[in-house]
Amino acid sequence: MGTTRIPDFPEATRRTGTVALASGVAVAAILGIDALSGWTRRPLPVAAVADETAHLLTAFVVLLAVPFPLPRRFVLAALAASVAIDLDHLPLVLGSDALTRDTARPLTHGLLLVAGLLVAAARLTPRGRAVALGAAAGVLAHLVRDAASTPAGVPLAWPVSTHGFSLPYSTYLAALTCCAVFASVRVALLPGSLWWTTTEQAAARTLSGK
């Protein structure tokens, strides 16, 4: 029978400290970005980089809190999708309001995109499934932040409705803080569950439920 390796105290402390520092810095950076956004008017390219950085950090903190191993392709897809979804702003930048005529965010900023990725995941190979599921997770993280940072809300129910759904910023911040704290606590209790410490095979088995 195999034995479960229990990390020694210094090792567990190092892991906890690393995750606590990473998640704490990420949350602090998001707060700083949002504070500066409220106090100053910046050129569009600068504002875009700041906002995408906050989206990327939001997805990062959420992924840290996942209590089981994740395939690296899932993680990379989630991080990429958390910013790539904003490519649907390009038509507006180029002068077309086709996706934003009745909304503060593009119509494609909705749950229909998430549903499409989940349907695709069900039809793909295990590797493709991990990518599609990761992309869905990244898009969801993006939508949550947009709902909290856009006063007019996000058209989550499009094409059924263009109503903008919003979320109190304090709720978003509280959820991020909980993710950061949970990630810091669990890493000492579940050694090897972080996506940068697990093998691809073990993470894939976890994601597939086998």
N, C-alpha and C positions, 0 to 999 in steps of 0.2 A: 504494500500500500504506500502511496505517496504521502509525503508530509507537507504541511503548509508552513512555509518559512515566515517566521515572525521577525520583522526588522528590529535591530537593536535600537536603543533609545536615541543615540546620536544620529543614526540614519533617518529615523522617523522625524526627528527635530529638524534636520536639514531639509527634508522633503516639505514639511509643513511650512518652514520659513520661506522656502523658494516660492511655493504656491501663494502664500499670504502676501509676499512682496509683489509678485507678478499681478495678482488680482487687485491688490490695493492700489498699485501704480496705475493700472488700467482704469479703475473707477475714478481715481483722482484726475487722471487726464481727461476723461469724459466730462467731469464736472468743470474742469478748467476751460475746455473747448466751449461748452455750453454757456459758461459765464461770460467769456469773451464775445461770444456771438450775440449775447443780449446787450452788451455795453458798447460795442463798436460796429460800424458799418465797414465791411471789407469788400475788396474786388471779388467778383464771382469765382475766379479760379482759386483764390485763397479760401473762400468760404466753402467751396466744394471739397477741397483737400481736407479741411478741418472736419467737415461733416462725415466724409467717408472714413476718416480715421476713427471717429467716434463710433460709427457703425461697425467697423472692423473690431474695435476693442469690446463692443457690446457682445458680439458673437464669441469672441475669445473668452470672456468671463463666463458666459453661459456654458460653453463647451468644457471649461474647467470644472464646472459643477456636476457634469453628467457622472453618475455613480457607477459606471461600468466602462470597460475598455471600448474604444472606438477605432475602426480602421483609419489609417492615416489619410486615405483617399476621401473618407467621409469628412474628416476635419478640414482638409484642404478645400473640398467642394463647399463646405459651409462657410468658411472664411471668404472664399472667392465670391460666392453668391451674395453674401451680406453687403457687398459693394457693387457687384456687377448689375444688380437689379436696377441701379440708377442710370443705366444706359438708356432707359426709356425716357429720360429727360432730354436726350439729344434732339428730338424733333422740336421741342420748345426753344432750345438754344439756337436751332437753325431757322426759327421763325414760324413753325407750325404749332398750332394749339390743338391738333387732332386728338391728343391723348389727355389734354388738360383743360378742355373747353369749359367743363362744368365742375371741375374739382381742383383742389389745391395741390394734389399729387396726381401723377399719371394714372389712368384707369387700370393699367397693368400692375399697380401697387395694390393687389387684392388677393383674396384667398383662392381665386380661380387658378392663379399661377401655382400656388402650393398644391392644390388638388391635382393639377396636371402633372406635377413632378412626382406625386405619390402614385398616380396611375402608371406613369412611366416606370417607376421603381418596381412595380408588381410584374412588369413584363420583361425586365432586363435580367442579364446574368448577375450573379452575386457581386462581381466587381462594379458593374454598371449600377446595380441597385444601391450600393453604398454611396456612389457619387450622387445619384438622384435624391436619396434620402438626406444626404448632407446638404445638398443645394436647397431642399425644402426647409431644413432647419435654419440655414443661413437667411433665407428669405423671410421666414417667420420672425427671426431676431430683428431683421431690418424693419419689418412692418410695426413691430412693437415700439421700437425707438421712434419711428416716424409718427406713430399715433400719439406719442408723448411729447414730441417736439414740434408738432404742426397744429396750431390753434384750430384750423378749419377741419382737421381730421384727415383720415385716409379712406378711400373708397373700397373698403374691404369686401363689400357685397356686390360689386360690379360683376356681371351685367344686370343683376336683379335691381340694383339701386346704386345711385351715385352719392348717396349720403356719406358724409365724412365721419368716421368713427374716431374718437379721440380717447386718450388715456391721461390721467393726471401725471404730471412729471414726477411728483413725489412718489407715486406708485411704481413708476419705472425705476426710479433711483433706489427705492426700498427693495425691489426685486433684485436689482443688480448687486446691492450690498449683501442680501441674503445668499445669492449665488457665490459671492466672493468668500463669505464666512464659511458656508457649507463646504466649499472646495478646500479651504484651508484645514478644516477639521477632519474631513473624510480621508484626506491623503495619508494621514498617519494610521487610520484604521483599515484602509483598503490599499495596501502596498501593491504597486504594479498596475493600478487601474488607470493611470494617466496615459493619454494617447502617445506621449513621447517615450514611455517606458515599456509598452506592451508590444508583443509580436503581432504582425499582421494577421496571422492565422487565428490566434486567440481572440483578437478583436472581431474578426469576421464571424467567428462562431457565436460570439456574444450577440452581435447585431442580428444574426439570422435565427437566434433562439435555440440553437443546437448545443 
